[in-house]
């Protein structure tokens, strides 16, 4: 899998393959372990994760009002990585405050995810790269 710019198929196969390995009791690498932890927290995706061909074929569009499970899980992974390396600087502190405020790492990440989604959407709309300062400002408003 391309690390920084995987295709839609590569992302979906990664999650489905990781879920299968976890369900079959195989040893997972660190990224698979982190991904599988988030998959466990999302039982609503388990049926999809056990159907790789169905997962590859499905389209999730805003018009259908559906959350893309693979985007959602990918954002959990991305946010986990951001927190672990404190990039953008200050995200660890914000995440800790949100975890205390919500009482849940999962709920804290969902709040962070809303900010990340908003700044990603703005960057895409403006044809610009994601602005880490805007992201951090949005996060600080949450905490």
N, CA, C and O atoms as CSV, one atom per row, in Angstrom:
chain,resi,resn,atom,element,x,y,z
A,1,UNK,N,N,0.853,-1.183,0.000
A,1,UNK,CA,C,0.000,0.000,0.000
A,1,UNK,C,C,0.889,1.233,0.000
A,1,UNK,O,O,1.858,1.298,0.756
A,2,UNK,N,N,0.574,2.199,-0.828
A,2,UNK,CA,C,1.296,3.465,-0.834
A,2,UNK,C,C,1.010,4.157,0.495
A,2,UNK,O,O,-0.151,4.323,0.870
A,3,UNK,N,N,2.035,4.552,1.192
A,3,UNK,CA,C,1.857,5.068,2.550
A,3,UNK,C,C,1.133,6.409,2.562
A,3,UNK,O,O,0.221,6.610,3.364
A,4,UNK,N,N,1.527,7.325,1.685
A,4,UNK,CA,C,0.990,8.674,1.798
A,4,UNK,C,C,-0.151,8.972,0.845
A,4,UNK,O,O,-0.885,9.937,1.060
A,5,UNK,N,N,-0.323,8.188,-0.186
A,5,UNK,CA,C,-1.391,8.465,-1.137
A,5,UNK,C,C,-1.988,7.160,-1.668
A,5,UNK,O,O,-1.923,6.876,-2.864
A,6,UNK,N,N,-2.569,6.374,-0.760
A,6,UNK,CA,C,-3.136,5.097,-1.210
A,6,UNK,C,C,-4.387,5.328,-2.053
A,6,UNK,O,O,-5.072,6.341,-1.910
A,7,UNK,N,N,-4.665,4.388,-2.916
A,7,UNK,CA,C,-5.898,4.453,-3.694
A,7,UNK,C,C,-7.071,4.059,-2.795
A,7,UNK,O,O,-6.895,3.526,-1.699
A,8,UNK,N,N,-8.262,4.340,-3.294
A,8,UNK,CA,C,-9.477,3.952,-2.570
A,8,UNK,C,C,-9.472,2.447,-2.323
A,8,UNK,O,O,-9.793,1.991,-1.226
A,9,UNK,N,N,-9.106,1.678,-3.349
A,9,UNK,CA,C,-9.081,0.221,-3.217
A,9,UNK,C,C,-8.057,-0.222,-2.177
A,9,UNK,O,O,-8.341,-1.109,-1.372
A,10,UNK,N,N,-6.868,0.383,-2.183
A,10,UNK,CA,C,-5.826,0.002,-1.214
A,10,UNK,C,C,-6.286,0.263,0.217
A,10,UNK,O,O,-6.046,-0.555,1.106
A,11,UNK,N,N,-6.938,1.388,0.442
A,11,UNK,CA,C,-7.429,1.713,1.782
A,11,UNK,C,C,-8.467,0.684,2.226
A,11,UNK,O,O,-8.409,0.167,3.342
A,12,UNK,N,N,-9.399,0.401,1.354
A,12,UNK,CA,C,-10.466,-0.544,1.710
A,12,UNK,C,C,-9.922,-1.951,1.924
A,12,UNK,O,O,-10.351,-2.651,2.841
A,13,UNK,N,N,-8.984,-2.365,1.085
A,13,UNK,CA,C,-8.368,-3.690,1.267
A,13,UNK,C,C,-7.581,-3.755,2.576
A,13,UNK,O,O,-7.615,-4.770,3.273
A,14,UNK,N,N,-6.874,-2.673,2.909
A,14,UNK,CA,C,-6.124,-2.641,4.169
A,14,UNK,C,C,-7.060,-2.904,5.346
A,14,UNK,O,O,-6.771,-3.752,6.191
A,15,UNK,N,N,-8.177,-2.185,5.405
A,15,UNK,CA,C,-9.087,-2.360,6.536
A,15,UNK,C,C,-9.722,-3.746,6.530
A,15,UNK,O,O,-9.796,-4.388,7.578
A,16,UNK,N,N,-10.176,-4.217,5.387
A,16,UNK,CA,C,-10.799,-5.549,5.313
A,16,UNK,C,C,-9.788,-6.650,5.628
A,16,UNK,O,O,-10.104,-7.583,6.366
A,17,UNK,N,N,-8.580,-6.551,5.077
A,17,UNK,CA,C,-7.542,-7.560,5.346
A,17,UNK,C,C,-7.140,-7.554,6.817
A,17,UNK,O,O,-6.943,-8.609,7.419
A,18,UNK,N,N,-7.021,-6.361,7.389
A,18,UNK,CA,C,-6.660,-6.254,8.805
A,18,UNK,C,C,-7.741,-6.877,9.681
A,18,UNK,O,O,-7.436,-7.588,10.638
A,19,UNK,N,N,-8.998,-6.611,9.356
A,19,UNK,CA,C,-10.098,-7.177,10.141
A,19,UNK,C,C,-10.081,-8.694,10.069
A,19,UNK,O,O,-10.272,-9.370,11.080
A,20,UNK,N,N,-9.853,-9.231,8.875
A,20,UNK,CA,C,-9.798,-10.687,8.699
A,20,UNK,C,C,-8.657,-11.269,9.532
A,20,UNK,O,O,-8.838,-12.273,10.221
A,21,UNK,N,N,-7.472,-10.633,9.469
A,21,UNK,CA,C,-6.337,-11.113,10.261
A,21,UNK,C,C,-6.683,-11.111,11.751
A,21,UNK,O,O,-6.370,-12.062,12.467
A,22,UNK,N,N,-7.325,-10.049,12.209
A,22,UNK,CA,C,-7.687,-9.963,13.626
A,22,UNK,C,C,-8.687,-11.068,13.985
A,22,UNK,O,O,-8.532,-11.734,15.009
A,23,UNK,N,N,-9.703,-11.263,13.152
A,23,UNK,CA,C,-10.723,-12.272,13.420
A,23,UNK,C,C,-10.137,-13.679,13.366
A,23,UNK,O,O,-10.614,-14.575,14.062
A,24,UNK,N,N,-9.108,-13.881,12.547
A,24,UNK,CA,C,-8.464,-15.192,12.428
A,24,UNK,C,C,-7.362,-15.398,13.472
A,24,UNK,O,O,-6.734,-16.456,13.509
A,25,UNK,N,N,-7.128,-14.392,14.318
A,25,UNK,CA,C,-6.146,-14.516,15.394
A,25,UNK,C,C,-4.697,-14.389,14.946
A,25,UNK,O,O,-3.792,-14.858,15.637
A,26,UNK,N,N,-4.465,-13.759,13.796
A,26,UNK,CA,C,-3.094,-13.573,13.320
A,26,UNK,C,C,-2.432,-12.394,14.023
A,26,UNK,O,O,-3.108,-11.515,14.558
A,27,UNK,N,N,-1.123,-12.387,14.014
A,27,UNK,CA,C,-0.358,-11.284,14.590
A,27,UNK,C,C,-0.488,-10.073,13.674
A,27,UNK,O,O,-0.359,-10.187,12.455
A,28,UNK,N,N,-0.743,-8.917,14.271
A,28,UNK,CA,C,-0.908,-7.675,13.521
A,28,UNK,C,C,0.306,-6.775,13.722
A,28,UNK,O,O,0.905,-6.755,14.797
A,29,UNK,N,N,0.661,-6.036,12.679
A,29,UNK,CA,C,1.745,-5.053,12.843
A,29,UNK,C,C,1.171,-3.844,13.596
A,29,UNK,O,O,-0.041,-3.780,13.804
A,30,UNK,N,N,2.004,-2.896,14.005
A,30,UNK,CA,C,1.494,-1.773,14.813
A,30,UNK,C,C,0.360,-0.982,14.151
A,30,UNK,O,O,-0.605,-0.620,14.825
A,31,UNK,N,N,0.458,-0.710,12.856
A,31,UNK,CA,C,-0.605,0.049,12.179
A,31,UNK,C,C,-1.890,-0.769,12.125
A,31,UNK,O,O,-2.979,-0.230,12.322
A,32,UNK,N,N,-1.768,-2.067,11.858
A,32,UNK,CA,C,-2.946,-2.937,11.838
A,32,UNK,C,C,-3.583,-3.020,13.222
A,32,UNK,O,O,-4.807,-3.055,13.345
A,33,UNK,N,N,-2.751,-3.051,14.262
A,33,UNK,CA,C,-3.260,-3.110,15.634
A,33,UNK,C,C,-4.070,-1.863,15.947
A,33,UNK,O,O,-5.172,-1.949,16.490
A,34,UNK,N,N,-3.519,-0.698,15.600
A,34,UNK,CA,C,-4.232,0.552,15.834
A,34,UNK,C,C,-5.531,0.585,15.038
A,34,UNK,O,O,-6.583,0.950,15.563
A,35,UNK,N,N,-5.450,0.202,13.771
A,35,UNK,CA,C,-6.645,0.190,12.918
A,35,UNK,C,C,-7.695,-0.760,13.478
A,35,UNK,O,O,-8.878,-0.423,13.524
A,36,UNK,N,N,-7.269,-1.943,13.903
A,36,UNK,CA,C,-8.238,-2.928,14.398
A,36,UNK,C,C,-8.890,-2.457,15.695
A,36,UNK,O,O,-10.057,-2.759,15.947
A,37,UNK,N,N,-8.144,-1.719,16.520
A,37,UNK,CA,C,-8.742,-1.165,17.743
A,37,UNK,C,C,-9.901,-0.229,17.394
A,37,UNK,O,O,-10.949,-0.254,18.040
A,38,UNK,N,N,-9.697,0.599,16.362
A,38,UNK,CA,C,-10.776,1.509,15.954
A,38,UNK,C,C,-11.924,0.732,15.304
A,38,UNK,O,O,-13.087,1.109,15.445
A,39,UNK,N,N,-11.600,-0.341,14.602
A,39,UNK,CA,C,-12.660,-1.156,13.998
A,39,UNK,C,C,-13.504,-1.819,15.081
A,39,UNK,O,O,-14.725,-1.901,14.949
A,40,UNK,N,N,-12.870,-2.290,16.145
A,40,UNK,CA,C,-13.603,-2.894,17.262
A,40,UNK,C,C,-14.590,-1.877,17.843
A,40,UNK,O,O,-15.702,-2.230,18.234
A,41,UNK,N,N,-14.162,-0.596,17.894
A,41,UNK,CA,C,-15.015,0.464,18.431
A,41,UNK,C,C,-16.160,0.846,17.502
A,41,UNK,O,O,-17.013,1.654,17.867
A,42,UNK,N,N,-16.181,0.270,16.304
A,42,UNK,CA,C,-17.233,0.573,15.332
A,42,UNK,C,C,-17.907,-0.719,14.864
A,42,UNK,O,O,-17.718,-1.137,13.722
A,43,UNK,N,N,-18.693,-1.352,15.741
A,43,UNK,CA,C,-19.338,-2.619,15.362
A,43,UNK,C,C,-20.282,-2.461,14.167
A,43,UNK,O,O,-20.567,-3.436,13.471
A,44,UNK,N,N,-20.763,-1.251,13.927
A,44,UNK,CA,C,-21.656,-1.035,12.786
A,44,UNK,C,C,-20.954,-1.278,11.447
A,44,UNK,O,O,-21.615,-1.403,10.416
A,45,UNK,N,N,-19.618,-1.347,11.458
A,45,UNK,CA,C,-18.852,-1.592,10.228
A,45,UNK,C,C,-18.431,-3.052,10.062
A,45,UNK,O,O,-17.920,-3.423,9.005
A,46,UNK,N,N,-18.633,-3.877,11.070
A,46,UNK,CA,C,-18.103,-5.244,11.034
A,46,UNK,C,C,-18.618,-6.055,9.839
A,46,UNK,O,O,-17.840,-6.771,9.209
A,47,UNK,N,N,-19.893,-5.959,9.521
A,47,UNK,CA,C,-20.435,-6.698,8.383
A,47,UNK,C,C,-19.756,-6.288,7.085
A,47,UNK,O,O,-19.426,-7.138,6.257
A,48,UNK,N,N,-19.553,-5.014,6.909
A,48,UNK,CA,C,-18.896,-4.505,5.711
A,48,UNK,C,C,-17.443,-4.979,5.642
A,48,UNK,O,O,-16.954,-5.346,4.573
A,49,UNK,N,N,-16.764,-4.968,6.778
A,49,UNK,CA,C,-15.347,-5.347,6.817
A,49,UNK,C,C,-15.131,-6.819,6.483
A,49,UNK,O,O,-14.039,-7.210,6.071
A,50,UNK,N,N,-16.162,-7.632,6.658
A,50,UNK,CA,C,-16.039,-9.055,6.330
A,50,UNK,C,C,-16.432,-9.343,4.885
A,50,UNK,O,O,-16.442,-10.499,4.462
A,51,UNK,N,N,-16.754,-8.300,4.128
A,51,UNK,CA,C,-17.164,-8.446,2.727
A,51,UNK,C,C,-16.309,-7.544,1.836
A,51,UNK,O,O,-16.783,-6.509,1.367
A,52,UNK,N,N,-15.038,-7.935,1.599
A,52,UNK,CA,C,-14.139,-7.066,0.837
A,52,UNK,C,C,-14.663,-6.682,-0.544
A,52,UNK,O,O,-14.500,-5.538,-0.967
A,53,UNK,N,N,-15.279,-7.608,-1.242
A,53,UNK,CA,C,-15.763,-7.279,-2.588
A,53,UNK,C,C,-16.906,-6.271,-2.524
A,53,UNK,O,O,-16.983,-5.353,-3.341
A,54,UNK,N,N,-17.788,-6.450,-1.551
A,54,UNK,CA,C,-18.863,-5.480,-1.350
A,54,UNK,C,C,-18.309,-4.128,-0.941
A,54,UNK,O,O,-18.802,-3.087,-1.377
A,55,UNK,N,N,-17.277,-4.148,-0.098
A,55,UNK,CA,C,-16.643,-2.903,0.357
A,55,UNK,C,C,-16.034,-2.147,-0.811
A,55,UNK,O,O,-16.134,-0.923,-0.892
A,56,UNK,N,N,-15.397,-2.891,-1.720
A,56,UNK,CA,C,-14.768,-2.257,-2.881
A,56,UNK,C,C,-15.801,-1.655,-3.822
A,56,UNK,O,O,-15.541,-0.638,-4.464
A,57,UNK,N,N,-16.955,-2.271,-3.905
A,57,UNK,CA,C,-17.969,-1.840,-4.860
A,57,UNK,C,C,-18.810,-0.667,-4.361
A,57,UNK,O,O,-19.380,0.068,-5.168
A,58,UNK,N,N,-18.893,-0.485,-3.070
A,58,UNK,CA,C,-19.812,0.508,-2.491
A,58,UNK,C,C,-19.308,1.935,-2.701
A,58,UNK,O,O,-18.120,2.223,-2.554
A,59,UNK,N,N,-20.241,2.814,-3.046
A,59,UNK,CA,C,-19.951,4.246,-3.124
A,59,UNK,C,C,-20.697,4.932,-1.996
A,59,UNK,O,O,-21.863,4.639,-1.731
A,60,UNK,N,N,-20.013,5.842,-1.341
A,60,UNK,CA,C,-20.626,6.612,-0.261
A,60,UNK,C,C,-20.631,8.061,-0.706
A,60,UNK,O,O,-19.577,8.668,-0.894
A,61,UNK,N,N,-21.815,8.607,-0.871
A,61,UNK,CA,C,-21.897,9.988,-1.326
A,61,UNK,C,C,-22.671,10.806,-0.306
A,61,UNK,O,O,-23.577,10.293,0.351
A,62,UNK,N,N,-22.313,12.083,-0.173
A,62,UNK,CA,C,-23.055,12.940,0.761
A,62,UNK,C,C,-24.545,12.994,0.433
A,62,UNK,O,O,-25.383,13.142,1.323
A,63,UNK,N,N,-24.862,12.872,-0.857
A,63,UNK,CA,C,-26.263,12.919,-1.264
A,63,UNK,C,C,-27.065,11.771,-0.663
A,63,UNK,O,O,-28.263,11.906,-0.412
A,64,UNK,N,N,-26.406,10.651,-0.435
A,64,UNK,CA,C,-27.092,9.494,0.160
A,64,UNK,C,C,-27.144,9.602,1.684
A,64,UNK,O,O,-27.783,8.791,2.354
A,65,UNK,N,N,-26.469,10.604,2.212
A,65,UNK,CA,C,-26.500,10.826,3.653
A,65,UNK,C,C,-25.783,9.762,4.454
A,65,UNK,O,O,-26.113,9.520,5.615
A,66,UNK,N,N,-24.801,9.125,3.833
A,66,UNK,CA,C,-24.075,8.045,4.510
A,66,UNK,C,C,-22.654,8.482,4.851
A,66,UNK,O,O,-22.013,9.226,4.109
A,67,UNK,N,N,-22.192,8.000,5.981
A,67,UNK,CA,C,-20.798,8.175,6.336
A,67,UNK,C,C,-19.997,7.105,5.612
A,67,UNK,O,O,-20.405,5.944,5.564
A,68,UNK,N,N,-18.875,7.485,5.058
A,68,UNK,CA,C,-17.972,6.520,4.438
A,68,UNK,C,C,-17.168,5.860,5.567
A,68,UNK,O,O,-16.325,6.513,6.183
A,69,UNK,N,N,-17.419,4.579,5.844
A,69,UNK,CA,C,-16.738,3.923,6.958
A,69,UNK,C,C,-15.218,3.921,6.804
A,69,UNK,O,O,-14.493,3.996,7.796
A,70,UNK,N,N,-14.738,3.837,5.574
A,70,UNK,CA,C,-13.294,3.779,5.353
A,70,UNK,C,C,-12.651,5.140,5.566
A,70,UNK,O,O,-11.536,5.227,6.081
A,71,UNK,N,N,-13.338,6.192,5.178
A,71,UNK,CA,C,-12.854,7.538,5.472
A,71,UNK,C,C,-12.873,7.763,6.977
A,71,UNK,O,O,-11.931,8.321,7.540
A,72,UNK,N,N,-13.950,7.328,7.626
A,72,UNK,CA,C,-14.076,7.504,9.071
A,72,UNK,C,C,-12.927,6.800,9.810
A,72,UNK,O,O,-12.282,7.392,10.675
A,73,UNK,N,N,-12.684,5.543,9.460
A,73,UNK,CA,C,-11.598,4.793,10.110
A,73,UNK,C,C,-10.237,5.393,9.772
A,73,UNK,O,O,-9.348,5.438,10.622
A,74,UNK,N,N,-10.074,5.850,8.538
A,74,UNK,CA,C,-8.806,6.485,8.133
A,74,UNK,C,C,-8.562,7.761,8.930
A,74,UNK,O,O,-7.428,8.060,9.304
A,75,UNK,N,N,-9.629,8.509,9.187
A,75,UNK,CA,C,-9.474,9.732,9.978
A,75,UNK,C,C,-9.102,9.398,11.419
A,75,UNK,O,O,-8.302,10.109,12.028
A,76,UNK,N,N,-9.672,8.325,11.975
A,76,UNK,CA,C,-9.251,7.896,13.315
A,76,UNK,C,C,-7.746,7.603,13.322
A,76,UNK,O,O,-7.038,8.022,14.238
A,77,UNK,N,N,-7.258,6.888,12.307
A,77,UNK,CA,C,-5.832,6.568,12.241
A,77,UNK,C,C,-4.994,7.829,12.127
A,77,UNK,O,O,-3.980,7.976,12.809
A,78,UNK,N,N,-5.419,8.733,11.267
A,78,UNK,CA,C,-4.686,9.979,11.053
A,78,UNK,C,C,-4.623,10.801,12.342
A,78,UNK,O,O,-3.562,11.303,12.714
A,79,UNK,N,N,-5.749,10.930,13.008
A,79,UNK,CA,C,-5.795,11.705,14.254
A,79,UNK,C,C,-4.953,11.034,15.332
A,79,UNK,O,O,-4.268,11.720,16.092
A,80,UNK,N,N,-4.991,9.713,15.411
A,80,UNK,CA,C,-4.156,8.991,16.380
A,80,UNK,C,C,-2.677,9.293,16.137
A,80,UNK,O,O,-1.916,9.525,17.077
A,81,UNK,N,N,-2.284,9.287,14.864
A,81,UNK,CA,C,-0.893,9.603,14.510
A,81,UNK,C,C,-0.563,11.052,14.861
A,81,UNK,O,O,0.500,11.327,15.418
A,82,UNK,N,N,-1.454,11.966,14.543
A,82,UNK,CA,C,-1.220,13.380,14.853
A,82,UNK,C,C,-0.996,13.566,16.357
A,82,UNK,O,O,-0.080,14.272,16.779
A,83,UNK,N,N,-1.845,12.923,17.148
A,83,UNK,CA,C,-1.723,13.037,18.612
A,83,UNK,C,C,-0.411,12.422,19.076
A,83,UNK,O,O,0.264,12.988,19.937
A,84,UNK,N,N,-0.038,11.270,18.519
A,84,UNK,CA,C,1.174,10.571,18.984
A,84,UNK,C,C,2.445,11.377,18.712
A,84,UNK,O,O,3.414,11.278,19.464
A,85,UNK,N,N,2.444,12.180,17.635
A,85,UNK,CA,C,3.648,12.971,17.318
A,85,UNK,C,C,3.438,14.467,17.585
A,85,UNK,O,O,4.307,15.286,17.284
A,86,UNK,N,N,2.279,14.810,18.150
A,86,UNK,CA,C,1.932,16.190,18.479
A,86,UNK,C,C,2.071,17.125,17.279
A,86,UNK,O,O,2.675,18.193,17.373
A,87,UNK,N,N,1.506,16.705,16.160
A,87,UNK,CA,C,1.492,17.527,14.944
A,87,UNK,C,C,0.070,17.673,14.459
A,87,UNK,O,O,-0.556,16.655,14.163
A,88,UNK,N,N,-0.479,18.847,14.357
A,88,UNK,CA,C,0.173,20.118,14.617
A,88,UNK,C,C,0.464,20.288,16.115
A,88,UNK,O,O,-0.244,19.745,16.964
A,89,UNK,N,N,1.522,21.053,16.419
A,89,UNK,CA,C,1.897,21.249,17.825
A,89,UNK,C,C,0.713,21.764,18.637
A,89,UNK,O,O,0.077,22.754,18.278
A,90,UNK,N,N,0.434,21.073,19.734
A,90,UNK,CA,C,-0.678,21.448,20.601
A,90,UNK,C,C,-1.847,20.477,20.533
A,90,UNK,O,O,-2.736,20.521,21.383
A,91,UNK,N,N,-1.857,19.594,19.527
A,91,UNK,CA,C,-2.997,18.678,19.389
A,91,UNK,C,C,-3.061,17.678,20.550
A,91,UNK,O,O,-4.149,17.255,20.941
A,92,UNK,N,N,-1.897,17.296,21.107
A,92,UNK,CA,C,-1.913,16.370,22.254
A,92,UNK,C,C,-2.663,16.992,23.427
A,92,UNK,O,O,-3.493,16.343,24.064
A,93,UNK,N,N,-2.361,18.244,23.699
A,93,UNK,CA,C,-2.995,18.936,24.823
A,93,UNK,C,C,-4.506,19.058,24.594
A,93,UNK,O,O,-5.301,18.819,25.503
A,94,UNK,N,N,-4.884,19.428,23.386
A,94,UNK,CA,C,-6.304,19.542,23.052
A,94,UNK,C,C,-6.986,18.184,23.212
A,94,UNK,O,O,-8.069,18.097,23.790
A,95,UNK,N,N,-6.354,17.127,22.703
A,95,UNK,CA,C,-6.937,15.785,22.793
A,95,UNK,C,C,-7.129,15.364,24.247
A,95,UNK,O,O,-8.158,14.789,24.602
A,96,UNK,N,N,-6.132,15.652,25.089
A,96,UNK,CA,C,-6.240,15.299,26.511
A,96,UNK,C,C,-7.401,16.049,27.169
A,96,UNK,O,O,-8.166,15.464,27.936
A,97,UNK,N,N,-7.527,17.333,26.869
A,97,UNK,CA,C,-8.627,18.124,27.436
A,97,UNK,C,C,-9.974,17.577,26.975
A,97,UNK,O,O,-10.912,17.464,27.765
A,98,UNK,N,N,-10.060,17.238,25.691
A,98,UNK,CA,C,-11.321,16.712,25.159
A,98,UNK,C,C,-11.653,15.344,25.756
A,98,UNK,O,O,-12.821,15.037,25.998
A,99,UNK,N,N,-10.626,14.524,25.993
A,99,UNK,CA,C,-10.869,13.212,26.615
A,99,UNK,C,C,-11.415,13.400,28.026
A,99,UNK,O,O,-12.331,12.687,28.437
A,100,UNK,N,N,-10.856,14.362,28.775
A,100,UNK,CA,C,-11.351,14.622,30.132
A,100,UNK,C,C,-12.770,15.173,30.074
A,100,UNK,O,O,-13.624,14.791,30.875
A,101,UNK,N,N,-13.020,16.070,29.126
A,101,UNK,CA,C,-14.326,16.715,28.988
A,101,UNK,C,C,-15.415,15.708,28.605
A,101,UNK,O,O,-16.519,15.749,29.147
A,102,UNK,N,N,-15.103,14.809,27.677
A,102,UNK,CA,C,-16.100,13.848,27.190
A,102,UNK,C,C,-16.078,12.538,27.955
A,102,UNK,O,O,-17.055,11.790,27.940
A,103,UNK,N,N,-14.956,12.253,28.631
A,103,UNK,CA,C,-14.806,10.980,29.330
A,103,UNK,C,C,-14.534,9.819,28.387
A,103,UNK,O,O,-14.641,8.657,28.778
A,104,UNK,N,N,-14.176,10.137,27.123
A,104,UNK,CA,C,-14.013,9.082,26.126
A,104,UNK,C,C,-12.995,9.488,25.063
A,104,UNK,O,O,-13.108,10.551,24.452
A,105,UNK,N,N,-12.008,8.633,24.855
A,105,UNK,CA,C,-11.052,8.856,23.769
A,105,UNK,C,C,-11.778,8.873,22.429
A,105,UNK,O,O,-11.470,9.679,21.551
A,106,UNK,N,N,-12.742,7.974,22.287
A,106,UNK,CA,C,-13.489,7.856,21.039
A,106,UNK,C,C,-14.284,9.135,20.752
A,106,UNK,O,O,-14.223,9.672,19.646
A,107,UNK,N,N,-15.016,9.611,21.734
A,107,UNK,CA,C,-15.801,10.839,21.533
A,107,UNK,C,C,-14.890,12.037,21.298
A,107,UNK,O,O,-15.207,12.907,20.487
A,108,UNK,N,N,-13.759,12.087,22.003
A,108,UNK,CA,C,-12.797,13.176,21.781
A,108,UNK,C,C,-12.321,13.163,20.333
A,108,UNK,O,O,-12.219,14.211,19.696
A,109,UNK,N,N,-12.031,11.978,19.820
A,109,UNK,CA,C,-11.575,11.880,18.430
A,109,UNK,C,C,-12.678,12.288,17.463
A,109,UNK,O,O,-12.391,12.894,16.430
A,110,UNK,N,N,-13.916,11.974,17.767
A,110,UNK,CA,C,-15.002,12.377,16.874
A,110,UNK,C,C,-15.119,13.900,16.810
A,110,UNK,O,O,-15.418,14.456,15.753
A,111,UNK,N,N,-14.885,14.571,17.933
A,111,UNK,CA,C,-14.899,16.039,17.929
A,111,UNK,C,C,-13.731,16.579,17.093
A,111,UNK,O,O,-13.900,17.508,16.303
A,112,UNK,N,N,-12.555,15.991,17.277
A,112,UNK,CA,C,-11.388,16.390,16.493
A,112,UNK,C,C,-11.654,16.130,15.013
A,112,UNK,O,O,-11.287,16.933,14.156
A,113,UNK,N,N,-12.295,15.001,14.724
A,113,UNK,CA,C,-12.598,14.624,13.349
A,113,UNK,C,C,-13.474,15.671,12.665
A,113,UNK,O,O,-13.286,15.970,11.486
A,114,UNK,N,N,-14.425,16.223,13.403
A,114,UNK,CA,C,-15.273,17.270,12.828
A,114,UNK,C,C,-14.430,18.470,12.400
A,114,UNK,O,O,-14.656,19.038,11.332
A,115,UNK,N,N,-13.464,18.854,13.226
A,115,UNK,CA,C,-12.576,19.969,12.881
A,115,UNK,C,C,-11.718,19.620,11.666
A,115,UNK,O,O,-11.574,20.425,10.746
A,116,UNK,N,N,-11.158,18.425,11.671
A,116,UNK,CA,C,-10.319,18.001,10.556
A,116,UNK,C,C,-11.127,17.975,9.265
A,116,UNK,O,O,-10.657,18.443,8.228
A,117,UNK,N,N,-12.331,17.434,9.322
A,117,UNK,CA,C,-13.182,17.392,8.140
A,117,UNK,C,C,-13.503,18.781,7.615
A,117,UNK,O,O,-13.517,19.009,6.406
A,118,UNK,N,N,-13.761,19.707,8.528
A,118,UNK,CA,C,-14.086,21.081,8.129
A,118,UNK,C,C,-12.898,21.755,7.440
A,118,UNK,O,O,-13.062,22.373,6.388
A,119,UNK,N,N,-11.696,21.639,8.031
A,119,UNK,CA,C,-10.537,22.306,7.408
A,119,UNK,C,C,-10.133,21.599,6.108
A,119,UNK,O,O,-9.611,22.239,5.195
A,120,UNK,N,N,-10.368,20.290,6.020
A,120,UNK,CA,C,-10.108,19.584,4.765
A,120,UNK,C,C,-11.066,20.076,3.685
A,120,UNK,O,O,-10.657,20.305,2.547
A,121,UNK,N,N,-12.331,20.238,4.038
A,121,UNK,CA,C,-13.329,20.704,3.098
A,121,UNK,C,C,-13.000,22.122,2.630
A,121,UNK,O,O,-13.086,22.419,1.439
A,122,UNK,N,N,-12.622,23.000,3.571
A,122,UNK,CA,C,-12.266,24.374,3.212
A,122,UNK,C,C,-11.060,24.402,2.283
A,122,UNK,O,O,-11.053,25.135,1.294
A,123,UNK,N,N,-10.044,23.610,2.593
A,123,UNK,CA,C,-8.846,23.569,1.755
A,123,UNK,C,C,-9.190,23.084,0.348
A,123,UNK,O,O,-8.720,23.637,-0.647
A,124,UNK,N,N,-10.007,22.055,0.284
A,124,UNK,CA,C,-10.406,21.506,-1.014
A,124,UNK,C,C,-11.220,22.532,-1.801
A,124,UNK,O,O,-11.011,22.712,-3.000
A,125,UNK,N,N,-12.133,23.191,-1.128
A,125,UNK,CA,C,-12.988,24.203,-1.771
A,125,UNK,C,C,-12.147,25.351,-2.334
A,125,UNK,O,O,-12.430,25.873,-3.412
A,126,UNK,N,N,-11.103,25.735,-1.583
A,126,UNK,CA,C,-10.252,26.852,-1.995
A,126,UNK,C,C,-9.091,26.411,-2.875
A,126,UNK,O,O,-8.316,27.246,-3.341
A,127,UNK,N,N,-8.963,25.114,-3.105
A,127,UNK,CA,C,-7.864,24.609,-3.918
A,127,UNK,C,C,-6.498,24.845,-3.282
A,127,UNK,O,O,-5.501,25.043,-3.976
A,128,UNK,N,N,-6.470,24.819,-1.959
A,128,UNK,CA,C,-5.247,25.074,-1.196
A,128,UNK,C,C,-4.893,23.854,-0.348
A,128,UNK,O,O,-5.748,23.011,-0.078
A,129,UNK,N,N,-3.621,23.762,0.075
A,129,UNK,CA,C,-3.287,22.696,1.025
A,129,UNK,C,C,-3.949,22.981,2.376
A,129,UNK,O,O,-4.305,24.118,2.684
A,130,UNK,N,N,-4.101,21.933,3.161
A,130,UNK,CA,C,-4.693,22.081,4.485
A,130,UNK,C,C,-3.863,23.054,5.309
A,130,UNK,O,O,-2.635,22.973,5.325
A,131,UNK,N,N,-4.523,23.958,5.979
A,131,UNK,CA,C,-3.845,24.962,6.796
A,131,UNK,C,C,-3.793,24.478,8.246
A,131,UNK,O,O,-4.818,24.445,8.927
A,132,UNK,N,N,-2.588,24.098,8.723
A,132,UNK,CA,C,-2.509,23.562,10.092
A,132,UNK,C,C,-2.896,24.585,11.159
A,132,UNK,O,O,-3.400,24.214,12.219
A,133,UNK,N,N,-2.663,25.865,10.886
A,133,UNK,CA,C,-3.040,26.895,11.867
A,133,UNK,C,C,-4.558,26.951,12.026
A,133,UNK,O,O,-5.061,27.052,13.145
A,134,UNK,N,N,-5.292,26.887,10.905
A,134,UNK,CA,C,-6.759,26.880,10.981
A,134,UNK,C,C,-7.255,25.647,11.732
A,134,UNK,O,O,-8.195,25.722,12.523
A,135,UNK,N,N,-6.614,24.528,11.474
A,135,UNK,CA,C,-6.972,23.274,12.141
A,135,UNK,C,C,-6.782,23.408,13.647
A,135,UNK,O,O,-7.679,23.079,14.422
A,136,UNK,N,N,-5.610,23.894,14.059
A,136,UNK,CA,C,-5.316,24.022,15.481
A,136,UNK,C,C,-6.247,25.031,16.149
A,136,UNK,O,O,-6.679,24.815,17.281
A,137,UNK,N,N,-6.559,26.122,15.466
A,137,UNK,CA,C,-7.490,27.099,16.024
A,137,UNK,C,C,-8.862,26.474,16.247
A,137,UNK,O,O,-9.488,26.691,17.284
A,138,UNK,N,N,-9.320,25.705,15.282
A,138,UNK,CA,C,-10.617,25.033,15.427
A,138,UNK,C,C,-10.583,24.061,16.601
A,138,UNK,O,O,-11.551,23.955,17.354
A,139,UNK,N,N,-9.471,23.354,16.754
A,139,UNK,CA,C,-9.332,22.407,17.860
A,139,UNK,C,C,-9.343,23.116,19.206
A,139,UNK,O,O,-9.981,22.654,20.151
A,140,UNK,N,N,-8.637,24.239,19.293
A,140,UNK,CA,C,-8.578,24.971,20.553
A,140,UNK,C,C,-9.954,25.504,20.958
A,140,UNK,O,O,-10.263,25.592,22.146
A,141,UNK,N,N,-10.774,25.859,19.973
A,141,UNK,CA,C,-12.133,26.317,20.287
A,141,UNK,C,C,-12.955,25.188,20.918
A,141,UNK,O,O,-13.850,25.438,21.725
A,142,UNK,N,N,-12.641,23.941,20.539
A,142,UNK,CA,C,-13.358,22.798,21.124
A,142,UNK,C,C,-13.020,22.595,22.592
A,142,UNK,O,O,-13.891,22.330,23.421
A,143,UNK,N,N,-11.741,22.726,22.889
A,143,UNK,CA,C,-11.266,22.432,24.252
A,143,UNK,C,C,-11.584,23.580,25.177
A,143,UNK,O,O,-11.265,23.523,26.365
